[in-house]
Amino acid sequence: MKQIKIDGGKTLSGTIKISGAKNSAVALIPASILSDDIVKIDNIPNISDIDALDEILKYLGAKVSVEDGIMIIDPKGIKNKDIPKEVSSKLRASYYFMSALLGKYKHVEMYFPGGCKIGARPIDQTLKGFEALGAKVEEKDNKFIITASELRGGHVYLDMPSVGATINTMLVAVKAKGVTIIENAAKEPEIVNVATLLNNMGAKITGAGTSEIRISGVEYLKGCFTEVIPDRIETGTYIIAGALLGDNLKIENIIPEHVESLTLKLKEMGVKMEIGKSSIVINRCKNPKHVNLKTLGYPGFPTDLQQPITTLLTQCQGTSVLEETIYENRFQNVQYLNKMGANIKINGRKITVKGPTVLKGAKVVATDLRAGACLILAALIAQGKTTIKDIEHVLRGYENIIEKLTNVGAKITLEEI
């Protein structure tokens, strides 16, 4: 197990370069096995979730290497084997292999995926997509056995615009016979990134990034090259750090449009920033105004930034109200913020944050990926030293976060316990 210790109150100045998007990469890698030839994916982030996907690829028989941030995947030796529980439980994104193997072989056996415990996170919408395309789904002891004598295009209406269900339906549909239409599809940039990969392979997908996606099935998918987009959640996390402690802190290699819901909210608070074509320079806001927030699917405020921005809300003048509409168990960070001196109350799916409050160093626990990011931000502004246990959750999703923050002035040490 690992923990980090942070001495708070250090000004952040310099440049942080954003890595490839975790939420794109974890879908692009499983999607690559639909190809009949070598796929190269550039800008792969060096995080533990990628290591887990690499393990699954090699377990299935793919040849995998990484050179200068480019993952090279040769799927020609893949065998359609059951993916065991100890492998699939390592991360939520393992279920993209479920759809890729079903799309390629019309049969897959796999246990329920893992990931952070931030809510029920059912996969019913994904299974709905499979069934609409002709697959039969059986579940026994948390194991899914999914088979189709033939995959054929269908009409899929998602009850909610789920990113996972949208991507999974796309992966099954690209080699199905006929046309598939996904209505109420999620619009996140990561979905566009996956569709670009598939189209580079020879798929016929239109409408990615809108609420209706149309897929015309093809028989063959070729090898290709694609690039992972910059991580908008990592971008947002460091932008929030800049609003808390920045002195001309520059965040580069970004797509500003992807974080507009955050930057507009920060402007409402009174945060000063200079937004360029692929970078943002941000300075600490001394007396930010309170705001109200509600998480929504893209282009709304992302649930993955809900926990990180809560740290900033503790420094705002007055009472802020934050509503979480995506996951029902995403306030596990609150108890630790309150332990550090915050004044936050939970009321169902909403929290009220009264500020500003002085945060003080304490011993806290990263219960999940984004809760851990929230606590790192809190530790950076806290008086004294903070110890954060279970930091492995954060290392799953933020490439070199300790090095990146240290390079701009933070004082952080990583320890084995």
C-alpha positions in Angstrom: 0.0 0.0 0.0 1.1 3.6 -0.7 0.4 6.9 1.0 1.5 10.5 0.3 2.4 13.3 2.7 1.9 16.9 1.6 3.1 20.1 3.3 0.5 22.6 2.5 0.5 26.3 1.5 3.1 26.2 -1.3 2.5 28.5 -4.3 2.2 26.7 -7.6 4.1 28.3 -10.5 5.4 26.9 -13.7 3.9 24.6 -16.3 1.9 21.4 -16.1 1.5 19.4 -19.3 -1.7 17.4 -19.6 -1.5 13.7 -20.5 -3.8 11.6 -22.7 -7.3 11.1 -21.4 -7.8 8.1 -19.1 -11.5 7.8 -20.1 -10.5 7.7 -23.8 -7.5 5.4 -23.5 -9.4 2.8 -21.5 -11.9 2.4 -24.3 -9.6 2.8 -27.2 -7.4 -0.1 -26.1 -10.2 -2.7 -25.9 -11.6 -1.3 -29.2 -8.4 -2.1 -30.9 -9.0 -5.8 -30.8 -11.8 -5.4 -33.3 -9.1 -4.8 -35.9 -7.7 -7.6 -38.0 -4.3 -5.9 -38.1 -1.9 -3.7 -36.0 -3.3 -0.7 -34.2 -1.1 2.2 -32.9 -2.4 4.5 -30.2 -0.4 7.7 -29.4 -0.4 9.7 -26.2 -1.2 6.8 -23.9 -1.1 7.9 -20.3 1.2 6.0 -17.9 -1.3 5.0 -15.3 -2.2 1.8 -13.5 -5.5 1.4 -15.3 -3.5 1.1 -18.6 -1.4 -1.6 -17.0 -4.6 -3.6 -16.1 -5.8 -3.4 -19.7 -2.4 -4.4 -21.0 -2.7 -7.5 -18.8 -6.0 -8.4 -20.3 -4.7 -7.9 -23.9 -1.8 -10.2 -23.2 -4.0 -12.7 -21.4 -6.1 -12.9 -24.6 -3.0 -13.4 -26.7 -2.4 -10.0 -28.2 1.2 -8.7 -28.7 1.6 -5.4 -27.0 4.4 -2.9 -26.7 4.8 0.8 -25.7 7.3 3.0 -27.3 7.6 6.8 -26.6 4.0 6.9 -25.4 2.7 4.9 -28.4 1.0 1.6 -27.6 1.3 -0.9 -30.4 -1.3 -3.7 -30.4 -1.2 -6.7 -32.7 -4.5 -8.5 -32.2 -3.9 -11.3 -34.7 -3.1 -13.9 -32.0 -6.1 -13.2 -29.8 -8.2 -16.1 -28.6 -11.7 -15.6 -27.3 -11.1 -16.8 -23.7 -13.1 -16.2 -20.6 -11.8 -13.2 -18.7 -11.5 -14.2 -15.1 -12.9 -12.3 -12.1 -9.5 -11.3 -10.7 -8.7 -9.6 -14.0 -12.1 -7.9 -14.8 -12.5 -6.6 -11.2 -9.5 -4.3 -11.4 -11.3 -1.6 -13.3 -14.7 -0.6 -14.6 -13.4 -0.2 -18.2 -12.7 -3.9 -18.5 -16.3 -4.2 -19.8 -15.2 -2.6 -23.0 -13.6 -6.0 -23.7 -17.0 -7.5 -23.3 -18.4 -5.6 -26.2 -15.3 -5.8 -28.4 -15.1 -9.6 -28.0 -18.8 -9.9 -28.6 -18.6 -7.7 -31.7 -15.7 -9.8 -33.1 -16.6 -13.3 -32.1 -20.3 -13.2 -31.3 -19.6 -14.8 -27.9 -18.1 -13.6 -24.7 -17.9 -14.8 -21.1 -16.8 -12.3 -18.4 -17.4 -11.3 -14.8 -19.0 -8.0 -13.7 -16.4 -5.2 -14.1 -14.8 -3.5 -11.1 -13.8 0.1 -10.5 -14.3 2.8 -7.8 -17.3 2.3 -5.4 -19.0 5.6 -6.2 -22.5 4.1 -6.7 -24.4 1.2 -8.1 -23.0 1.7 -11.7 -25.2 -0.9 -13.3 -24.6 -2.1 -16.9 -28.2 -2.6 -17.8 -28.0 0.0 -20.6 -25.0 -1.8 -22.1 -26.9 -5.1 -22.0 -29.9 -3.5 -23.5 -27.7 -2.4 -26.5 -26.4 -6.0 -26.9 -29.9 -7.5 -26.9 -31.1 -4.9 -29.4 -28.4 -6.1 -31.8 -29.5 -9.8 -31.4 -27.4 -11.0 -28.5 -28.7 -13.3 -25.7 -27.5 -12.4 -22.2 -27.3 -14.8 -19.3 -26.0 -14.0 -15.9 -25.0 -16.5 -13.3 -23.0 -15.8 -10.1 -22.0 -12.3 -11.4 -20.7 -13.8 -14.6 -22.1 -12.8 -18.0 -22.4 -15.2 -20.9 -23.4 -13.3 -24.0 -24.0 -15.0 -27.4 -25.4 -14.1 -30.8 -25.9 -16.4 -33.7 -25.8 -13.2 -35.8 -25.3 -9.6 -34.8 -27.7 -7.3 -36.8 -28.3 -3.6 -36.8 -30.9 -2.3 -34.4 -32.5 0.8 -32.9 -31.2 1.5 -29.4 -32.7 4.2 -27.2 -30.7 4.7 -24.0 -32.7 5.5 -20.9 -29.9 7.9 -19.9 -27.0 9.2 -22.0 -24.5 6.7 -20.5 -20.9 7.0 -21.8 -20.2 3.3 -21.2 -23.4 2.1 -22.9 -22.8 4.4 -25.9 -19.3 3.1 -26.4 -20.2 -0.5 -25.8 -23.1 -0.4 -28.3 -20.8 1.2 -30.9 -18.2 -1.5 -30.4 -20.7 -4.3 -31.0 -22.5 -2.5 -33.9 -19.4 -1.8 -36.1 -19.3 -5.4 -37.5 -23.0 -6.1 -37.2 -25.1 -6.5 -40.4 -27.1 -3.5 -41.3 -27.5 -0.1 -39.6 -27.6 0.6 -35.9 -29.0 3.9 -34.5 -28.2 4.9 -30.9 -30.6 7.5 -29.6 -30.1 9.6 -26.5 -26.4 8.8 -26.9 -23.8 10.4 -24.6 -21.9 13.3 -26.2 -18.6 13.3 -24.3 -15.4 14.0 -26.3 -14.1 10.5 -25.4 -16.9 9.0 -27.5 -15.8 11.1 -30.5 -12.2 9.8 -29.8 -13.4 6.2 -29.9 -15.5 6.8 -33.1 -12.4 8.3 -34.8 -10.4 5.2 -34.0 -13.1 2.9 -35.4 -13.5 5.0 -38.5 -9.8 5.0 -39.0 -10.1 1.2 -39.0 -12.7 1.4 -41.7 -15.9 1.6 -39.6 -18.8 3.8 -40.8 -19.9 5.9 -37.9 -21.6 9.3 -38.1 -23.1 11.5 -35.4 -20.5 10.8 -32.6 -20.7 13.8 -30.2 -24.4 14.3 -30.8 -27.4 12.6 -29.3 -27.9 10.3 -32.3 -25.2 8.0 -33.6 -25.6 6.0 -36.8 -23.4 2.9 -37.5 -23.4 1.0 -40.8 -21.8 -2.4 -40.1 -18.7 -3.6 -42.1 -17.1 -7.0 -42.4 -13.5 -6.0 -42.1 -11.6 -3.6 -39.9 -8.0 -2.7 -40.8 -5.0 -1.5 -38.7 -4.6 2.2 -38.1 -3.1 5.0 -36.1 -4.9 7.3 -33.7 -4.1 9.7 -30.8 -5.7 9.9 -27.3 -7.2 13.4 -26.7 -5.9 15.4 -23.7 -7.5 14.5 -20.4 -10.2 17.0 -19.6 -10.6 15.8 -16.0 -6.8 16.1 -15.3 -7.0 19.5 -17.0 -9.8 20.6 -14.7 -8.1 19.3 -11.6 -5.0 21.3 -12.2 -7.0 24.4 -13.2 -8.7 24.1 -9.8 -5.3 23.8 -8.2 -4.3 27.1 -10.0 -7.4 28.8 -8.7 -6.4 27.8 -5.2 -2.6 28.4 -5.3 -1.5 29.5 -8.7 1.0 32.2 -9.5 0.8 32.3 -13.3 0.4 28.5 -13.4 0.2 27.3 -17.0 -1.8 24.3 -17.9 -0.8 23.2 -21.5 -1.7 20.6 -24.0 -5.4 21.1 -23.4 -8.6 21.5 -25.5 -10.3 24.6 -23.8 -13.7 23.7 -25.2 -13.7 20.4 -23.2 -13.5 22.2 -19.9 -15.7 25.2 -20.7 -18.3 24.2 -18.1 -15.6 24.5 -15.4 -13.9 27.7 -16.7 -17.3 29.5 -17.0 -18.1 28.5 -13.4 -14.7 29.7 -12.2 -15.2 33.1 -14.0 -18.5 33.3 -12.0 -16.5 32.9 -8.9 -14.1 35.7 -9.9 -11.1 33.6 -10.9 -8.7 35.3 -13.3 -7.3 33.2 -16.2 -5.9 33.6 -19.7 -7.3 31.0 -22.1 -5.3 30.3 -25.2 -5.7 27.9 -28.1 -4.2 25.0 -26.2 -3.3 26.3 -22.7 -4.6 28.2 -19.7 -2.7 30.5 -17.4 -4.4 30.8 -14.0 -3.8 32.7 -10.7 -5.0 32.2 -7.2 -8.4 33.8 -6.5 -8.2 35.4 -3.0 -11.9 35.9 -2.4 -13.9 33.6 -4.7 -17.7 34.0 -4.7 -20.0 31.2 -3.8 -21.7 29.3 -6.7 -24.3 26.6 -7.2 -23.4 23.5 -9.3 -25.2 20.5 -10.8 -23.4 17.6 -12.4 -24.7 16.6 -15.9 -23.6 14.7 -18.9 -21.3 16.6 -21.4 -21.4 19.5 -22.1 -22.6 20.0 -18.6 -20.4 20.1 -15.5 -18.7 16.7 -15.2 -19.3 14.4 -12.3 -15.6 13.6 -12.3 -14.8 17.2 -11.3 -17.5 17.4 -8.6 -15.3 16.1 -5.8 -12.2 18.2 -6.8 -14.1 21.5 -7.1 -15.6 20.9 -3.6 -12.2 21.9 -2.2 -12.4 25.2 -4.0 -16.0 25.7 -2.7 -14.6 25.5 0.9 -12.7 28.7 0.1 -15.6 30.6 -1.4 -17.4 33.5 0.4 -20.9 32.3 1.5 -22.8 29.1 0.9 -22.4 27.0 -2.2 -24.8 24.2 -3.2 -23.6 21.3 -5.2 -26.0 18.6 -6.7 -24.7 15.2 -7.9 -27.1 13.7 -10.5 -24.9 10.9 -11.9 -23.7 8.8 -9.0 -25.4 8.4 -5.6 -22.3 7.6 -3.6 -19.9 10.4 -4.6 -19.6 12.3 -1.4 -17.2 10.0 0.4 -14.6 12.8 0.4 -16.9 15.1 2.5 -16.1 13.4 5.9 -12.4 14.0 5.3 -12.8 17.6 4.2 -14.8 18.2 7.3 -12.1 16.5 9.4 -9.6 19.1 7.9 -11.9 22.0 8.9 -14.5 22.3 6.1 -18.1 23.1 6.9 -20.1 20.7 4.6 -23.4 19.1 5.1 -24.9 16.3 3.0 -28.6 16.2 2.1 -29.4 13.3 -0.2 -27.8 14.1 -3.6 -26.8 17.6 -2.5 -24.2 19.2 -0.4 -24.0 22.7 1.1 -20.6 24.1 1.6 -20.2 27.2 3.9 -17.0 29.1 3.5 -14.4 30.3 3.6 -12.9 27.9 6.1 -9.3 27.3 7.1 -8.2 23.7 6.3 -5.7 22.0 8.5 -3.5 19.0 7.8 -4.9 15.6 8.9 -4.8 11.9 8.2 -7.3 11.1 5.5 -8.2 8.3 3.1 -8.6 8.4 -0.7 -11.8 6.3 -1.0 -11.9 6.6 -4.8 -10.0 8.2 -7.7 -11.7 11.7 -7.7 -12.1 11.8 -3.9 -8.3 11.3 -3.8 -7.8 14.2 -6.2 -10.1 16.4 -4.0 -8.0 15.6 -0.9 -4.8 16.3 -2.7 -6.1 19.8 -3.5 -7.2 20.2 0.1 -3.8 19.1 1.4 -2.1 21.6 -0.9 -3.9 24.6 0.7 -4.1 23.2 4.3 -2.0 24.5 7.2 0.6 21.9 8.2 1.1 18.3 6.9 -1.6 16.0 5.5 -1.2 12.2 5.1 -3.4 10.6 2.4 -3.7 6.8 2.5 -4.9 4.5 -0.3 -3.3 6.8 -2.9 -3.3 4.0 -5.4 -6.8 5.1 -6.4 -5.3 8.4 -7.6 -2.4 6.8 -9.4 -5.0 4.8 -11.4 -6.1 7.9 -13.2 -3.5 10.7 -13.0 -0.2 10.2 -14.8 2.8 11.3 -12.7 0.6 13.5 -10.5 3.3 13.7 -7.7 6.0 14.7 -10.2 3.8 17.2 -12.0 2.8 19.0 -8.8 6.3 18.8 -7.3 7.7 20.4 -10.4 5.5 23.5 -9.9 6.3 24.0 -6.3 4.2 21.5 -4.2 6.0 19.5 -1.4 4.8 15.9 -1.7 6.5 12.6 -0.7 5.3 9.1 -1.6 5.7 6.4 1.0 5.2 2.6 1.0 3.4 1.4 4.1 
